[in-house]
Amino acid sequence: MAVQSFTAYSIGRPLLESLEKKPFTGYVAGIYKHSCNIIGDDGRMITLALPSIGNGPFSILIEVQTPLASITPKMRVFT
């Protein structure tokens, strides 16, 4: 399986601080038209979203035309 990476346009400060303290591993829990939810193995949650969703404390905004097309449910995620 190919690795898909995204560049963050914006990241919520609480999430950034959490990721600086501890790396993240988890899986895709839900995929929507403009976002997806990722659940960490340790219970943390991240929302990967397009700018139209807006900033959130535990969100990463990405600026890609079809970013979610390559994401599938249960896909493993890591930082």
C-alpha positions as protocol buffer text, in pm:
chain_id: "A"
residue {
  index: 1
  type: MET
  ca { x: 0 y: 0 z: 0 }
}
residue {
  index: 2
  type: ALA
  ca { x: 134 y: 344 z: -94 }
}
residue {
  index: 3
  type: VAL
  ca { x: 183 y: 604 z: 175 }
}
residue {
  index: 4
  type: GLN
  ca { x: -34 y: 915 z: 132 }
}
residue {
  index: 5
  type: SER
  ca { x: 88 y: 1231 z: 300 }
}
residue {
  index: 6
  type: PHE
  ca { x: -69 y: 1574 z: 332 }
}
residue {
  index: 7
  type: THR
  ca { x: 71 y: 1916 z: 416 }
}
residue {
  index: 8
  type: ALA
  ca { x: -107 y: 2094 z: 699 }
}
residue {
  index: 9
  type: TYR
  ca { x: -260 y: 2432 z: 611 }
}
residue {
  index: 10
  type: SER
  ca { x: -356 y: 2491 z: 976 }
}
residue {
  index: 11
  type: ILE
  ca { x: -349 y: 2285 z: 1295 }
}
residue {
  index: 12
  type: GLY
  ca { x: -531 y: 2349 z: 1623 }
}
residue {
  index: 13
  type: ARG
  ca { x: -300 y: 2453 z: 1906 }
}
residue {
  index: 14
  type: PRO
  ca { x: -421 y: 2183 z: 2153 }
}
residue {
  index: 15
  type: LEU
  ca { x: -360 y: 1917 z: 1888 }
}
residue {
  index: 16
  type: LEU
  ca { x: -18 y: 2056 z: 1798 }
}
residue {
  index: 17
  type: GLU
  ca { x: 87 y: 2056 z: 2163 }
}
residue {
  index: 18
  type: SER
  ca { x: -38 y: 1698 z: 2202 }
}
residue {
  index: 19
  type: LEU
  ca { x: 153 y: 1581 z: 1892 }
}
residue {
  index: 20
  type: GLU
  ca { x: 472 y: 1751 z: 2012 }
}
residue {
  index: 21
  type: LYS
  ca { x: 454 y: 1548 z: 2335 }
}
residue {
  index: 22
  type: LYS
  ca { x: 358 y: 1213 z: 2184 }
}
residue {
  index: 23
  type: PRO
  ca { x: 347 y: 1075 z: 1828 }
}
residue {
  index: 24
  type: PHE
  ca { x: 8 y: 969 z: 1693 }
}
residue {
  index: 25
  type: THR
  ca { x: -96 y: 632 z: 1554 }
}
residue {
  index: 26
  type: GLY
  ca { x: -452 y: 529 z: 1485 }
}
residue {
  index: 27
  type: TYR
  ca { x: -709 y: 454 z: 1218 }
}
residue {
  index: 28
  type: VAL
  ca { x: -967 y: 632 z: 1003 }
}
residue {
  index: 29
  type: ALA
  ca { x: -1303 y: 604 z: 1181 }
}
residue {
  index: 30
  type: GLY
  ca { x: -1529 y: 808 z: 952 }
}
residue {
  index: 31
  type: ILE
  ca { x: -1505 y: 969 z: 610 }
}
residue {
  index: 32
  type: TYR
  ca { x: -1724 y: 1259 z: 502 }
}
residue {
  index: 33
  type: LYS
  ca { x: -1736 y: 1492 z: 200 }
}
residue {
  index: 34
  type: HIS
  ca { x: -1503 y: 1756 z: 350 }
}
residue {
  index: 35
  type: SER
  ca { x: -1342 y: 1578 z: 645 }
}
residue {
  index: 36
  type: CYS
  ca { x: -1251 y: 1251 z: 811 }
}
residue {
  index: 37
  type: ASN
  ca { x: -1216 y: 1151 z: 1175 }
}
residue {
  index: 38
  type: ILE
  ca { x: -913 y: 961 z: 1293 }
}
residue {
  index: 39
  type: ILE
  ca { x: -912 y: 777 z: 1626 }
}
residue {
  index: 40
  type: GLY
  ca { x: -579 y: 726 z: 1799 }
}
residue {
  index: 41
  type: ASP
  ca { x: -472 y: 399 z: 1954 }
}
residue {
  index: 42
  type: ASP
  ca { x: -453 y: 597 z: 2280 }
}
residue {
  index: 43
  type: GLY
  ca { x: -805 y: 747 z: 2242 }
}
residue {
  index: 44
  type: ARG
  ca { x: -710 y: 1085 z: 2097 }
}
residue {
  index: 45
  type: MET
  ca { x: -912 y: 1205 z: 1798 }
}
residue {
  index: 46
  type: ILE
  ca { x: -804 y: 1416 z: 1500 }
}
residue {
  index: 47
  type: THR
  ca { x: -1025 y: 1566 z: 1231 }
}
residue {
  index: 48
  type: LEU
  ca { x: -855 y: 1600 z: 893 }
}
residue {
  index: 49
  type: ALA
  ca { x: -1056 y: 1866 z: 708 }
}
residue {
  index: 50
  type: LEU
  ca { x: -1072 y: 2101 z: 414 }
}
residue {
  index: 51
  type: PRO
  ca { x: -1062 y: 2477 z: 488 }
}
residue {
  index: 52
  type: SER
  ca { x: -1439 y: 2505 z: 428 }
}
residue {
  index: 53
  type: ILE
  ca { x: -1492 y: 2320 z: 759 }
}
residue {
  index: 54
  type: GLY
  ca { x: -1290 y: 2580 z: 950 }
}
residue {
  index: 55
  type: ASN
  ca { x: -1041 y: 2556 z: 1234 }
}
residue {
  index: 56
  type: GLY
  ca { x: -1101 y: 2343 z: 1540 }
}
residue {
  index: 57
  type: PRO
  ca { x: -893 y: 2259 z: 1847 }
}
residue {
  index: 58
  type: PHE
  ca { x: -821 y: 1903 z: 1728 }
}
residue {
  index: 59
  type: SER
  ca { x: -833 y: 1964 z: 1351 }
}
residue {
  index: 60
  type: ILE
  ca { x: -575 y: 1964 z: 1079 }
}
residue {
  index: 61
  type: LEU
  ca { x: -677 y: 2165 z: 774 }
}
residue {
  index: 62
  type: ILE
  ca { x: -535 y: 2055 z: 441 }
}
residue {
  index: 63
  type: GLU
  ca { x: -555 y: 2223 z: 104 }
}
residue {
  index: 64
  type: VAL
  ca { x: -583 y: 1948 z: -157 }
}
residue {
  index: 65
  type: GLN
  ca { x: -843 y: 1920 z: -434 }
}
residue {
  index: 66
  type: THR
  ca { x: -935 y: 1553 z: -383 }
}
residue {
  index: 67
  type: PRO
  ca { x: -767 y: 1465 z: -54 }
}
residue {
  index: 68
  type: LEU
  ca { x: -1020 y: 1223 z: 85 }
}
residue {
  index: 69
  type: ALA
  ca { x: -1051 y: 1006 z: -227 }
}
residue {
  index: 70
  type: SER
  ca { x: -746 y: 803 z: -125 }
}
residue {
  index: 71
  type: ILE
  ca { x: -858 y: 756 z: 237 }
}
residue {
  index: 72
  type: THR
  ca { x: -1046 y: 440 z: 333 }
}
residue {
  index: 73
  type: PRO
  ca { x: -1220 y: 329 z: 655 }
}
residue {
  index: 74
  type: LYS
  ca { x: -991 y: 155 z: 904 }
}
residue {
  index: 75
  type: MET
  ca { x: -682 y: 286 z: 719 }
}
residue {
  index: 76
  type: ARG
  ca { x: -386 y: 312 z: 957 }
}
residue {
  index: 77
  type: VAL
  ca { x: -258 y: 664 z: 1027 }
}
residue {
  index: 78
  type: PHE
  ca { x: 62 y: 785 z: 1190 }
}
residue {
  index: 79
  type: THR
  ca { x: 262 y: 1105 z: 1241 }
}
